[in-house]
Amino acid sequence: MKKLFLIITLLFSIALMQSCKKSDENLKAKTHFNPPAWIQGNWGVKGLSENPTVIFRFTKDNFFSIAGVYSEIDYNGYVNNYNEAGHNIKVKEDINSTSYQIKIIINKQATTTFKFIKVNENKIIDKDNISETTLIRI
């Protein structure tokens, strides 16, 4: 009887751990971004060097900003990590054929906004409250 109890307890523990693992994987894999097809790819600026600098990268289900050679912010990862830590982060997107706007709202207060305006297939404008930056497809 004691052996049967230990086996049942062991099976229950394994099932519980698998359930938690799947829940954690689902949270980390959750996507919050849906960039339109026209913006998907790498975008950057042409500086003093011959090679343009990539600043933003868009995939079908994520958004990245790139600062320097080795620093990339994965915004799905950012949102998922903060939500996992107990913060309430929501993403709102406004998508149409000529603009893509992203609002990241943290704890219903702080907001980070990105707005991209399509000029043509190879040029967009990154517009914020202070300035505009023309980006080219790389």
C-alpha angles and dihedrals in degrees: 000000000000090000091051090051091052092049092050091047091049093049091048091050092050092049091049093050092049090050092052091045092053091047092051092047091050091051093049092045095049113122123214102176133073108179113193117251093250092064100041112118137046122320129187150135132272108236134175093299125074092246118074117233116240111227103166135025123192127192128180090270109018146047128215133187118203125209114182128333100304105026121090127162114214102203095197088054091046093052094042093049093049092046090049088053090057101264120130108233121171128185122211122188131193109196131180138143095280107027142040119194125184125192118189108195117196119200090339090290122064115059132193114196130194121186124186123185121198114231096171138323092291103033134059135167121233102210127189133163092276110033149000126234122196112222127194128209110257 
